[in-house]
Amino acid sequence: MITLTVTSKGQVTLRRDVLEHLGVGPGEQIDVTKLPDGRIEVRAASTGEISSLFGMLTKKGRPPLSIDEINEITKQGWSGKVDETR
């Protein structure tokens, strides 16, 4: 168990090992869910939106994408790391 200290401003700083466990870094967000028994659940915020994929699978003047290319684009879209050059 990790014990954290609340500042006078009501803030808590998560330790580096906790952030690494969540897979988040500087500038990224986390989601906090308040549970009914007074506990909270902390997880990395989803940064990808399905809408980031719209229009990516059709490009004028380019051949259709392979299944492998579509799968890679989908994975990037959900991770929030979309390669706009495709």
PDB file of N, CA, C and O in Angstrom:
ATOM      1  N   MET A   1       0.849  -1.176   0.000  1.00  0.00           N
ATOM      2  CA  MET A   1       0.000   0.000   0.000  1.00  0.00           C
ATOM      3  C   MET A   1       0.889   1.231   0.000  1.00  0.00           C
ATOM      4  O   MET A   1       1.959   1.240   0.609  1.00  0.00           O
ATOM      5  N   ILE A   2       0.439   2.262  -0.685  1.00  0.00           N
ATOM      6  CA  ILE A   2       1.159   3.530  -0.757  1.00  0.00           C
ATOM      7  C   ILE A   2       0.348   4.578  -0.023  1.00  0.00           C
ATOM      8  O   ILE A   2      -0.852   4.709  -0.263  1.00  0.00           O
ATOM      9  N   THR A   3       0.976   5.321   0.860  1.00  0.00           N
ATOM     10  CA  THR A   3       0.304   6.398   1.589  1.00  0.00           C
ATOM     11  C   THR A   3       0.740   7.728   0.997  1.00  0.00           C
ATOM     12  O   THR A   3       1.933   7.981   0.830  1.00  0.00           O
ATOM     13  N   LEU A   4      -0.228   8.576   0.682  1.00  0.00           N
ATOM     14  CA  LEU A   4       0.036   9.892   0.110  1.00  0.00           C
ATOM     15  C   LEU A   4      -0.407  10.964   1.090  1.00  0.00           C
ATOM     16  O   LEU A   4      -1.267  10.717   1.936  1.00  0.00           O
ATOM     17  N   THR A   5       0.175  12.157   0.983  1.00  0.00           N
ATOM     18  CA  THR A   5      -0.157  13.262   1.865  1.00  0.00           C
ATOM     19  C   THR A   5      -0.986  14.296   1.109  1.00  0.00           C
ATOM     20  O   THR A   5      -0.660  14.643  -0.026  1.00  0.00           O
ATOM     21  N   VAL A   6      -2.046  14.782   1.725  1.00  0.00           N
ATOM     22  CA  VAL A   6      -2.892  15.815   1.149  1.00  0.00           C
ATOM     23  C   VAL A   6      -2.314  17.177   1.536  1.00  0.00           C
ATOM     24  O   VAL A   6      -2.028  17.425   2.707  1.00  0.00           O
ATOM     25  N   THR A   7      -2.142  18.068   0.535  1.00  0.00           N
ATOM     26  CA  THR A   7      -1.607  19.401   0.801  1.00  0.00           C
ATOM     27  C   THR A   7      -2.696  20.307   1.356  1.00  0.00           C
ATOM     28  O   THR A   7      -3.865  19.925   1.401  1.00  0.00           O
ATOM     29  N   SER A   8      -2.312  21.505   1.777  1.00  0.00           N
ATOM     30  CA  SER A   8      -3.285  22.476   2.298  1.00  0.00           C
ATOM     31  C   SER A   8      -4.283  22.903   1.216  1.00  0.00           C
ATOM     32  O   SER A   8      -5.364  23.398   1.533  1.00  0.00           O
ATOM     33  N   LYS A   9      -3.928  22.716  -0.050  1.00  0.00           N
ATOM     34  CA  LYS A   9      -4.834  23.040  -1.159  1.00  0.00           C
ATOM     35  C   LYS A   9      -5.738  21.864  -1.521  1.00  0.00           C
ATOM     36  O   LYS A   9      -6.532  21.949  -2.458  1.00  0.00           O
ATOM     37  N   GLY A  10      -5.614  20.759  -0.767  1.00  0.00           N
ATOM     38  CA  GLY A  10      -6.435  19.589  -1.040  1.00  0.00           C
ATOM     39  C   GLY A  10      -5.911  18.753  -2.193  1.00  0.00           C
ATOM     40  O   GLY A  10      -6.661  17.967  -2.771  1.00  0.00           O
ATOM     41  N   GLN A  11      -4.646  18.905  -2.537  1.00  0.00           N
ATOM     42  CA  GLN A  11      -4.055  18.171  -3.650  1.00  0.00           C
ATOM     43  C   GLN A  11      -3.211  17.003  -3.160  1.00  0.00           C
ATOM     44  O   GLN A  11      -2.677  17.014  -2.051  1.00  0.00           O
ATOM     45  N   VAL A  12      -3.108  15.999  -4.016  1.00  0.00           N
ATOM     46  CA  VAL A  12      -2.285  14.825  -3.735  1.00  0.00           C
ATOM     47  C   VAL A  12      -1.368  14.620  -4.936  1.00  0.00           C
ATOM     48  O   VAL A  12      -1.818  14.685  -6.080  1.00  0.00           O
ATOM     49  N   THR A  13      -0.109  14.376  -4.685  1.00  0.00           N
ATOM     50  CA  THR A  13       0.842  14.089  -5.753  1.00  0.00           C
ATOM     51  C   THR A  13       1.065  12.582  -5.807  1.00  0.00           C
ATOM     52  O   THR A  13       1.420  11.955  -4.809  1.00  0.00           O
ATOM     53  N   LEU A  14       0.850  12.010  -6.998  1.00  0.00           N
ATOM     54  CA  LEU A  14       1.082  10.586  -7.171  1.00  0.00           C
ATOM     55  C   LEU A  14       2.571  10.347  -7.424  1.00  0.00           C
ATOM     56  O   LEU A  14       3.208  11.078  -8.184  1.00  0.00           O
ATOM     57  N   ARG A  15       3.104   9.336  -6.790  1.00  0.00           N
ATOM     58  CA  ARG A  15       4.517   9.018  -6.946  1.00  0.00           C
ATOM     59  C   ARG A  15       4.801   8.511  -8.361  1.00  0.00           C
ATOM     60  O   ARG A  15       3.911   8.005  -9.045  1.00  0.00           O
ATOM     61  N   ARG A  16       6.039   8.656  -8.776  1.00  0.00           N
ATOM     62  CA  ARG A  16       6.446   8.246 -10.120  1.00  0.00           C
ATOM     63  C   ARG A  16       6.111   6.779 -10.396  1.00  0.00           C
ATOM     64  O   ARG A  16       5.645   6.450 -11.486  1.00  0.00           O
ATOM     65  N   ASP A  17       6.343   5.892  -9.419  1.00  0.00           N
ATOM     66  CA  ASP A  17       6.070   4.474  -9.663  1.00  0.00           C
ATOM     67  C   ASP A  17       4.577   4.217  -9.876  1.00  0.00           C
ATOM     68  O   ASP A  17       4.203   3.305 -10.614  1.00  0.00           O
ATOM     69  N   VAL A  18       3.728   5.017  -9.236  1.00  0.00           N
ATOM     70  CA  VAL A  18       2.278   4.888  -9.435  1.00  0.00           C
ATOM     71  C   VAL A  18       1.914   5.355 -10.844  1.00  0.00           C
ATOM     72  O   VAL A  18       1.134   4.702 -11.537  1.00  0.00           O
ATOM     73  N   LEU A  19       2.478   6.481 -11.262  1.00  0.00           N
ATOM     74  CA  LEU A  19       2.216   6.987 -12.612  1.00  0.00           C
ATOM     75  C   LEU A  19       2.707   6.012 -13.677  1.00  0.00           C
ATOM     76  O   LEU A  19       2.040   5.805 -14.691  1.00  0.00           O
ATOM     77  N   GLU A  20       3.870   5.418 -13.445  1.00  0.00           N
ATOM     78  CA  GLU A  20       4.381   4.419 -14.388  1.00  0.00           C
ATOM     79  C   GLU A  20       3.471   3.203 -14.437  1.00  0.00           C
ATOM     80  O   GLU A  20       3.238   2.638 -15.505  1.00  0.00           O
ATOM     81  N   HIS A  21       2.960   2.803 -13.284  1.00  0.00           N
ATOM     82  CA  HIS A  21       2.022   1.675 -13.234  1.00  0.00           C
ATOM     83  C   HIS A  21       0.761   1.985 -14.046  1.00  0.00           C
ATOM     84  O   HIS A  21       0.221   1.105 -14.717  1.00  0.00           O
ATOM     85  N   LEU A  22       0.297   3.229 -13.985  1.00  0.00           N
ATOM     86  CA  LEU A  22      -0.878   3.653 -14.746  1.00  0.00           C
ATOM     87  C   LEU A  22      -0.558   3.841 -16.226  1.00  0.00           C
ATOM     88  O   LEU A  22      -1.457   3.848 -17.066  1.00  0.00           O
ATOM     89  N   GLY A  23       0.728   3.993 -16.538  1.00  0.00           N
ATOM     90  CA  GLY A  23       1.134   4.223 -17.924  1.00  0.00           C
ATOM     91  C   GLY A  23       0.895   5.642 -18.382  1.00  0.00           C
ATOM     92  O   GLY A  23       0.653   5.880 -19.566  1.00  0.00           O
ATOM     93  N   VAL A  24       0.961   6.599 -17.455  1.00  0.00           N
ATOM     94  CA  VAL A  24       0.752   8.003 -17.816  1.00  0.00           C
ATOM     95  C   VAL A  24       2.017   8.805 -17.558  1.00  0.00           C
ATOM     96  O   VAL A  24       2.836   8.453 -16.710  1.00  0.00           O
ATOM     97  N   GLY A  25       2.156   9.881 -18.301  1.00  0.00           N
ATOM     98  CA  GLY A  25       3.308  10.749 -18.157  1.00  0.00           C
ATOM     99  C   GLY A  25       2.875  12.199 -18.077  1.00  0.00           C
ATOM    100  O   GLY A  25       1.681  12.489 -18.017  1.00  0.00           O
ATOM    101  N   PRO A  26       3.833  13.111 -18.075  1.00  0.00           N
ATOM    102  CA  PRO A  26       3.523  14.538 -17.983  1.00  0.00           C
ATOM    103  C   PRO A  26       2.534  14.983 -19.062  1.00  0.00           C
ATOM    104  O   PRO A  26       2.688  14.639 -20.234  1.00  0.00           O
ATOM    105  N   GLY A  27       1.532  15.739 -18.662  1.00  0.00           N
ATOM    106  CA  GLY A  27       0.532  16.257 -19.584  1.00  0.00           C
ATOM    107  C   GLY A  27      -0.626  15.316 -19.870  1.00  0.00           C
ATOM    108  O   GLY A  27      -1.627  15.731 -20.454  1.00  0.00           O
ATOM    109  N   GLU A  28      -0.506  14.054 -19.469  1.00  0.00           N
ATOM    110  CA  GLU A  28      -1.595  13.105 -19.694  1.00  0.00           C
ATOM    111  C   GLU A  28      -2.568  13.155 -18.524  1.00  0.00           C
ATOM    112  O   GLU A  28      -2.250  13.684 -17.459  1.00  0.00           O
ATOM    113  N   GLN A  29      -3.738  12.607 -18.729  1.00  0.00           N
ATOM    114  CA  GLN A  29      -4.786  12.694 -17.720  1.00  0.00           C
ATOM    115  C   GLN A  29      -5.095  11.336 -17.105  1.00  0.00           C
ATOM    116  O   GLN A  29      -4.811  10.289 -17.686  1.00  0.00           O
ATOM    117  N   ILE A  30      -5.687  11.383 -15.908  1.00  0.00           N
ATOM    118  CA  ILE A  30      -6.169  10.179 -15.243  1.00  0.00           C
ATOM    119  C   ILE A  30      -7.640  10.384 -14.903  1.00  0.00           C
ATOM    120  O   ILE A  30      -8.093  11.513 -14.714  1.00  0.00           O
ATOM    121  N   ASP A  31      -8.371   9.296 -14.827  1.00  0.00           N
ATOM    122  CA  ASP A  31      -9.776   9.320 -14.414  1.00  0.00           C
ATOM    123  C   ASP A  31      -9.857   8.841 -12.978  1.00  0.00           C
ATOM    124  O   ASP A  31      -9.179   7.887 -12.597  1.00  0.00           O
ATOM    125  N   VAL A  32     -10.691   9.504 -12.176  1.00  0.00           N
ATOM    126  CA  VAL A  32     -10.928   9.103 -10.800  1.00  0.00           C
ATOM    127  C   VAL A  32     -12.425   8.848 -10.646  1.00  0.00           C
ATOM    128  O   VAL A  32     -13.246   9.714 -10.947  1.00  0.00           O
ATOM    129  N   THR A  33     -12.770   7.652 -10.173  1.00  0.00           N
ATOM    130  CA  THR A  33     -14.157   7.289  -9.950  1.00  0.00           C
ATOM    131  C   THR A  33     -14.387   7.151  -8.455  1.00  0.00           C
ATOM    132  O   THR A  33     -13.667   6.422  -7.773  1.00  0.00           O
ATOM    133  N   LYS A  34     -15.405   7.863  -7.940  1.00  0.00           N
ATOM    134  CA  LYS A  34     -15.755   7.753  -6.529  1.00  0.00           C
ATOM    135  C   LYS A  34     -16.646   6.524  -6.347  1.00  0.00           C
ATOM    136  O   LYS A  34     -17.703   6.419  -6.969  1.00  0.00           O
ATOM    137  N   LEU A  35     -16.215   5.607  -5.502  1.00  0.00           N
ATOM    138  CA  LEU A  35     -16.984   4.401  -5.232  1.00  0.00           C
ATOM    139  C   LEU A  35     -17.858   4.609  -4.002  1.00  0.00           C
ATOM    140  O   LEU A  35     -17.521   5.426  -3.146  1.00  0.00           O
ATOM    141  N   PRO A  36     -18.968   3.892  -3.893  1.00  0.00           N
ATOM    142  CA  PRO A  36     -19.925   4.148  -2.815  1.00  0.00           C
ATOM    143  C   PRO A  36     -19.391   3.906  -1.405  1.00  0.00           C
ATOM    144  O   PRO A  36     -19.941   4.454  -0.449  1.00  0.00           O
ATOM    145  N   ASP A  37     -18.348   3.112  -1.245  1.00  0.00           N
ATOM    146  CA  ASP A  37     -17.861   2.812   0.100  1.00  0.00           C
ATOM    147  C   ASP A  37     -16.735   3.746   0.559  1.00  0.00           C
ATOM    148  O   ASP A  37     -15.999   3.423   1.491  1.00  0.00           O
ATOM    149  N   GLY A  38     -16.606   4.897  -0.095  1.00  0.00           N
ATOM    150  CA  GLY A  38     -15.587   5.867   0.303  1.00  0.00           C
ATOM    151  C   GLY A  38     -14.244   5.666  -0.373  1.00  0.00           C
ATOM    152  O   GLY A  38     -13.323   6.453  -0.155  1.00  0.00           O
ATOM    153  N   ARG A  39     -14.112   4.633  -1.186  1.00  0.00           N
ATOM    154  CA  ARG A  39     -12.876   4.419  -1.929  1.00  0.00           C
ATOM    155  C   ARG A  39     -12.950   5.139  -3.264  1.00  0.00           C
ATOM    156  O   ARG A  39     -14.018   5.569  -3.699  1.00  0.00           O
ATOM    157  N   ILE A  40     -11.793   5.261  -3.908  1.00  0.00           N
ATOM    158  CA  ILE A  40     -11.752   5.795  -5.266  1.00  0.00           C
ATOM    159  C   ILE A  40     -11.023   4.806  -6.156  1.00  0.00           C
ATOM    160  O   ILE A  40     -10.229   3.990  -5.688  1.00  0.00           O
ATOM    161  N   GLU A  41     -11.303   4.892  -7.431  1.00  0.00           N
ATOM    162  CA  GLU A  41     -10.601   4.095  -8.430  1.00  0.00           C
ATOM    163  C   GLU A  41      -9.886   5.067  -9.354  1.00  0.00           C
ATOM    164  O   GLU A  41     -10.498   6.000  -9.874  1.00  0.00           O
ATOM    165  N   VAL A  42      -8.591   4.851  -9.560  1.00  0.00           N
ATOM    166  CA  VAL A  42      -7.778   5.725 -10.402  1.00  0.00           C
ATOM    167  C   VAL A  42      -7.283   4.904 -11.576  1.00  0.00           C
ATOM    168  O   VAL A  42      -6.750   3.808 -11.399  1.00  0.00           O
ATOM    169  N   ARG A  43      -7.461   5.442 -12.785  1.00  0.00           N
ATOM    170  CA  ARG A  43      -6.956   4.768 -13.984  1.00  0.00           C
ATOM    171  C   ARG A  43      -6.568   5.802 -15.030  1.00  0.00           C
ATOM    172  O   ARG A  43      -7.025   6.944 -14.992  1.00  0.00           O
ATOM    173  N   ALA A  44      -5.732   5.391 -15.952  1.00  0.00           N
ATOM    174  CA  ALA A  44      -5.328   6.283 -17.039  1.00  0.00           C
ATOM    175  C   ALA A  44      -6.559   6.643 -17.855  1.00  0.00           C
ATOM    176  O   ALA A  44      -7.369   5.775 -18.178  1.00  0.00           O
ATOM    177  N   ALA A  45      -6.700   7.924 -18.190  1.00  0.00           N
ATOM    178  CA  ALA A  45      -7.834   8.380 -18.990  1.00  0.00           C
ATOM    179  C   ALA A  45      -7.656   7.908 -20.423  1.00  0.00           C
ATOM    180  O   ALA A  45      -6.547   7.903 -20.956  1.00  0.00           O
ATOM    181  N   SER A  46      -8.745   7.517 -21.028  1.00  0.00           N
ATOM    182  CA  SER A  46      -8.710   7.136 -22.434  1.00  0.00           C
ATOM    183  C   SER A  46      -8.490   8.394 -23.255  1.00  0.00           C
ATOM    184  O   SER A  46      -9.258   9.351 -23.161  1.00  0.00           O
ATOM    185  N   THR A  47      -7.443   8.385 -24.054  1.00  0.00           N
ATOM    186  CA  THR A  47      -7.137   9.575 -24.851  1.00  0.00           C
ATOM    187  C   THR A  47      -7.643   9.465 -26.265  1.00  0.00           C
ATOM    188  O   THR A  47      -7.709  10.467 -26.976  1.00  0.00           O
ATOM    189  N   GLY A  48      -8.001   8.270 -26.691  1.00  0.00           N
ATOM    190  CA  GLY A  48      -8.460   8.087 -28.058  1.00  0.00           C
ATOM    191  C   GLY A  48      -9.966   8.133 -28.159  1.00  0.00           C
ATOM    192  O   GLY A  48     -10.685   7.640 -27.290  1.00  0.00           O
ATOM    193  N   GLU A  49     -10.423   8.732 -29.228  1.00  0.00           N
ATOM    194  CA  GLU A  49     -11.850   8.757 -29.504  1.00  0.00           C
ATOM    195  C   GLU A  49     -12.082   8.089 -30.845  1.00  0.00           C
ATOM    196  O   GLU A  49     -11.300   8.263 -31.778  1.00  0.00           O
ATOM    197  N   ILE A  50     -13.150   7.332 -30.937  1.00  0.00           N
ATOM    198  CA  ILE A  50     -13.441   6.623 -32.174  1.00  0.00           C
ATOM    199  C   ILE A  50     -13.611   7.607 -33.324  1.00  0.00           C
ATOM    200  O   ILE A  50     -13.342   7.259 -34.474  1.00  0.00           O
ATOM    201  N   SER A  51     -14.056   8.833 -33.035  1.00  0.00           N
ATOM    202  CA  SER A  51     -14.252   9.823 -34.094  1.00  0.00           C
ATOM    203  C   SER A  51     -12.944  10.206 -34.774  1.00  0.00           C
ATOM    204  O   SER A  51     -12.959  10.734 -35.887  1.00  0.00           O
ATOM    205  N   SER A  52     -11.806   9.947 -34.116  1.00  0.00           N
ATOM    206  CA  SER A  52     -10.529  10.273 -34.745  1.00  0.00           C
ATOM    207  C   SER A  52     -10.245   9.363 -35.939  1.00  0.00           C
ATOM    208  O   SER A  52      -9.342   9.641 -36.728  1.00  0.00           O
ATOM    209  N   LEU A  53     -11.011   8.274 -36.076  1.00  0.00           N
ATOM    210  CA  LEU A  53     -10.823   7.358 -37.197  1.00  0.00           C
ATOM    211  C   LEU A  53     -11.629   7.743 -38.427  1.00  0.00           C
ATOM    212  O   LEU A  53     -11.305   7.317 -39.535  1.00  0.00           O
ATOM    213  N   PHE A  54     -12.678   8.548 -38.246  1.00  0.00           N
ATOM    214  CA  PHE A  54     -13.556   8.867 -39.362  1.00  0.00           C
ATOM    215  C   PHE A  54     -12.766   9.521 -40.491  1.00  0.00           C
ATOM    216  O   PHE A  54     -12.023  10.477 -40.269  1.00  0.00           O
ATOM    217  N   GLY A  55     -12.929   9.013 -41.668  1.00  0.00           N
ATOM    218  CA  GLY A  55     -12.262   9.573 -42.826  1.00  0.00           C
ATOM    219  C   GLY A  55     -10.849   9.068 -43.049  1.00  0.00           C
ATOM    220  O   GLY A  55     -10.244   9.379 -44.075  1.00  0.00           O
ATOM    221  N   MET A  56     -10.308   8.300 -42.119  1.00  0.00           N
ATOM    222  CA  MET A  56      -8.924   7.843 -42.259  1.00  0.00           C
ATOM    223  C   MET A  56      -8.788   6.673 -43.222  1.00  0.00           C
ATOM    224  O   MET A  56      -7.705   6.435 -43.758  1.00  0.00           O
ATOM    225  N   LEU A  57      -9.859   5.948 -43.442  1.00  0.00           N
ATOM    226  CA  LEU A  57      -9.757   4.740 -44.243  1.00  0.00           C
ATOM    227  C   LEU A  57      -9.944   4.997 -45.731  1.00  0.00           C
ATOM    228  O   LEU A  57      -9.702   4.105 -46.544  1.00  0.00           O
ATOM    229  N   THR A  58     -10.363   6.183 -46.095  1.00  0.00           N
ATOM    230  CA  THR A  58     -10.513   6.505 -47.514  1.00  0.00           C
ATOM    231  C   THR A  58      -9.730   7.767 -47.822  1.00  0.00           C
ATOM    232  O   THR A  58      -9.945   8.811 -47.206  1.00  0.00           O
ATOM    233  N   LYS A  59      -8.841   7.664 -48.758  1.00  0.00           N
ATOM    234  CA  LYS A  59      -8.042   8.801 -49.216  1.00  0.00           C
ATOM    235  C   LYS A  59      -8.105   8.819 -50.740  1.00  0.00           C
ATOM    236  O   LYS A  59      -7.826   7.811 -51.389  1.00  0.00           O
ATOM    237  N   LYS A  60      -8.469   9.963 -51.307  1.00  0.00           N
ATOM    238  CA  LYS A  60      -8.552  10.071 -52.763  1.00  0.00           C
ATOM    239  C   LYS A  60      -7.179   9.853 -53.388  1.00  0.00           C
ATOM    240  O   LYS A  60      -6.172  10.378 -52.914  1.00  0.00           O
ATOM    241  N   GLY A  61      -7.160   9.076 -54.452  1.00  0.00           N
ATOM    242  CA  GLY A  61      -5.923   8.840 -55.174  1.00  0.00           C
ATOM    243  C   GLY A  61      -5.020   7.788 -54.568  1.00  0.00           C
ATOM    244  O   GLY A  61      -3.898   7.598 -55.038  1.00  0.00           O
ATOM    245  N   ARG A  62      -5.478   7.102 -53.541  1.00  0.00           N
ATOM    246  CA  ARG A  62      -4.675   6.057 -52.904  1.00  0.00           C
ATOM    247  C   ARG A  62      -5.399   4.724 -53.008  1.00  0.00           C
ATOM    248  O   ARG A  62      -6.629   4.674 -53.000  1.00  0.00           O
ATOM    249  N   PRO A  63      -4.621   3.633 -53.106  1.00  0.00           N
ATOM    250  CA  PRO A  63      -5.269   2.312 -53.157  1.00  0.00           C
ATOM    251  C   PRO A  63      -5.923   1.979 -51.817  1.00  0.00           C
ATOM    252  O   PRO A  63      -5.562   2.552 -50.788  1.00  0.00           O
ATOM    253  N   PRO A  64      -6.891   1.047 -51.830  1.00  0.00           N
ATOM    254  CA  PRO A  64      -7.537   0.651 -50.572  1.00  0.00           C
ATOM    255  C   PRO A  64      -6.506   0.106 -49.583  1.00  0.00           C
ATOM    256  O   PRO A  64      -5.480  -0.448 -49.977  1.00  0.00           O
ATOM    257  N   LEU A  65      -6.797   0.272 -48.297  1.00  0.00           N
ATOM    258  CA  LEU A  65      -5.905  -0.217 -47.249  1.00  0.00           C
ATOM    259  C   LEU A  65      -6.088  -1.714 -47.030  1.00  0.00           C
ATOM    260  O   LEU A  65      -7.177  -2.258 -47.216  1.00  0.00           O
ATOM    261  N   SER A  66      -5.004  -2.365 -46.632  1.00  0.00           N
ATOM    262  CA  SER A  66      -5.084  -3.787 -46.287  1.00  0.00           C
ATOM    263  C   SER A  66      -5.698  -3.934 -44.899  1.00  0.00           C
ATOM    264  O   SER A  66      -5.796  -2.960 -44.152  1.00  0.00           O
ATOM    265  N   ILE A  67      -6.107  -5.136 -44.559  1.00  0.00           N
ATOM    266  CA  ILE A  67      -6.651  -5.404 -43.220  1.00  0.00           C
ATOM    267  C   ILE A  67      -5.623  -5.048 -42.152  1.00  0.00           C
ATOM    268  O   ILE A  67      -5.972  -4.467 -41.124  1.00  0.00           O
ATOM    269  N   ASP A  68      -4.352  -5.394 -42.391  1.00  0.00           N
ATOM    270  CA  ASP A  68      -3.297  -5.071 -41.425  1.00  0.00           C
ATOM    271  C   ASP A  68      -3.160  -3.562 -41.230  1.00  0.00           C
ATOM    272  O   ASP A  68      -2.970  -3.098 -40.106  1.00  0.00           O
ATOM    273  N   GLU A  69      -3.254  -2.794 -42.318  1.00  0.00           N
ATOM    274  CA  GLU A  69      -3.168  -1.336 -42.212  1.00  0.00           C
ATOM    275  C   GLU A  69      -4.371  -0.774 -41.447  1.00  0.00           C
ATOM    276  O   GLU A  69      -4.220   0.131 -40.626  1.00  0.00           O
ATOM    277  N   ILE A  70      -5.551  -1.309 -41.715  1.00  0.00           N
ATOM    278  CA  ILE A  70      -6.756  -0.865 -41.005  1.00  0.00           C
ATOM    279  C   ILE A  70      -6.631  -1.179 -39.521  1.00  0.00           C
ATOM    280  O   ILE A  70      -6.972  -0.347 -38.681  1.00  0.00           O
ATOM    281  N   ASN A  71      -6.141  -2.383 -39.189  1.00  0.00           N
ATOM    282  CA  ASN A  71      -5.957  -2.744 -37.784  1.00  0.00           C
ATOM    283  C   ASN A  71      -4.971  -1.811 -37.085  1.00  0.00           C
ATOM    284  O   ASN A  71      -5.208  -1.418 -35.943  1.00  0.00           O
ATOM    285  N   GLU A  72      -3.877  -1.450 -37.743  1.00  0.00           N
ATOM    286  CA  GLU A  72      -2.886  -0.541 -37.162  1.00  0.00           C
ATOM    287  C   GLU A  72      -3.487   0.846 -36.945  1.00  0.00           C
ATOM    288  O   GLU A  72      -3.269   1.459 -35.899  1.00  0.00           O
ATOM    289  N   ILE A  73      -4.235   1.340 -37.917  1.00  0.00           N
ATOM    290  CA  ILE A  73      -4.878   2.650 -37.785  1.00  0.00           C
ATOM    291  C   ILE A  73      -5.878   2.632 -36.631  1.00  0.00           C
ATOM    292  O   ILE A  73      -5.958   3.589 -35.862  1.00  0.00           O
ATOM    293  N   THR A  74      -6.638   1.546 -36.512  1.00  0.00           N
ATOM    294  CA  THR A  74      -7.599   1.417 -35.420  1.00  0.00           C
ATOM    295  C   THR A  74      -6.892   1.438 -34.077  1.00  0.00           C
ATOM    296  O   THR A  74      -7.331   2.127 -33.156  1.00  0.00           O
ATOM    297  N   LYS A  75      -5.799   0.691 -33.956  1.00  0.00           N
ATOM    298  CA  LYS A  75      -5.031   0.655 -32.712  1.00  0.00           C
ATOM    299  C   LYS A  75      -4.506   2.048 -32.365  1.00  0.00           C
ATOM    300  O   LYS A  75      -4.568   2.459 -31.206  1.00  0.00           O
ATOM    301  N   GLN A  76      -3.998   2.765 -33.344  1.00  0.00           N
ATOM    302  CA  GLN A  76      -3.492   4.117 -33.101  1.00  0.00           C
ATOM    303  C   GLN A  76      -4.617   5.062 -32.683  1.00  0.00           C
ATOM    304  O   GLN A  76      -4.431   5.904 -31.804  1.00  0.00           O
ATOM    305  N   GLY A  77      -5.776   4.921 -33.311  1.00  0.00           N
ATOM    306  CA  GLY A  77      -6.911   5.781 -32.969  1.00  0.00           C
ATOM    307  C   GLY A  77      -7.351   5.609 -31.536  1.00  0.00           C
ATOM    308  O   GLY A  77      -7.621   6.595 -30.849  1.00  0.00           O
ATOM    309  N   TRP A  78      -7.429   4.364 -31.067  1.00  0.00           N
ATOM    310  CA  TRP A  78      -7.844   4.105 -29.699  1.00  0.00           C
ATOM    311  C   TRP A  78      -6.786   4.530 -28.695  1.00  0.00           C
ATOM    312  O   TRP A  78      -7.113   4.875 -27.560  1.00  0.00           O
ATOM    313  N   SER A  79      -5.522   4.510 -29.101  1.00  0.00           N
ATOM    314  CA  SER A  79      -4.452   4.902 -28.173  1.00  0.00           C
ATOM    315  C   SER A  79      -4.260   6.414 -28.136  1.00  0.00           C
ATOM    316  O   SER A  79      -3.538   6.931 -27.283  1.00  0.00           O
ATOM    317  N   GLY A  80      -4.914   7.131 -29.071  1.00  0.00           N
ATOM    318  CA  GLY A  80      -4.749   8.583 -29.129  1.00  0.00           C
ATOM    319  C   GLY A  80      -3.494   8.992 -29.861  1.00  0.00           C
ATOM    320  O   GLY A  80      -3.127  10.167 -29.839  1.00  0.00           O
ATOM    321  N   LYS A  81      -2.830   8.064 -30.504  1.00  0.00           N
ATOM    322  CA  LYS A  81      -1.579   8.349 -31.206  1.00  0.00           C
ATOM    323  C   LYS A  81      -1.795   8.128 -32.697  1.00  0.00           C
ATOM    324  O   LYS A  81      -1.226   7.213 -33.293  1.00  0.00           O
ATOM    325  N   VAL A  82      -2.622   8.976 -33.284  1.00  0.00           N
ATOM    326  CA  VAL A  82      -3.013   8.828 -34.673  1.00  0.00           C
ATOM    327  C   VAL A  82      -1.945   9.413 -35.583  1.00  0.00           C
ATOM    328  O   VAL A  82      -1.486  10.534 -35.366  1.00  0.00           O
ATOM    329  N   ASP A  83      -1.544   8.649 -36.610  1.00  0.00           N
ATOM    330  CA  ASP A  83      -0.591   9.095 -37.607  1.00  0.00           C
ATOM    331  C   ASP A  83      -1.393   9.722 -38.741  1.00  0.00           C
ATOM    332  O   ASP A  83      -1.977   9.000 -39.549  1.00  0.00           O
ATOM    333  N   GLU A  84      -1.434  11.041 -38.818  1.00  0.00           N
ATOM    334  CA  GLU A  84      -2.248  11.749 -39.797  1.00  0.00           C
ATOM    335  C   GLU A  84      -1.664  11.670 -41.201  1.00  0.00           C
ATOM    336  O   GLU A  84      -2.322  12.105 -42.146  1.00  0.00           O
ATOM    337  N   THR A  85      -0.474  11.141 -41.379  1.00  0.00           N
ATOM    338  CA  THR A  85       0.162  11.113 -42.701  1.00  0.00           C
ATOM    339  C   THR A  85      -0.309   9.968 -43.567  1.00  0.00           C
ATOM    340  O   THR A  85       0.012   9.932 -44.755  1.00  0.00           O
ATOM    341  N   ARG A  86      -1.054   9.039 -43.019  1.00  0.00           N
ATOM    342  CA  ARG A  86      -1.528   7.887 -43.815  1.00  0.00           C
ATOM    343  C   ARG A  86      -2.572   8.308 -44.792  1.00  0.00           C
ATOM    344  O   ARG A  86      -3.084   7.479 -45.544  1.00  0.00           O
TER     345      ARG A  86
END
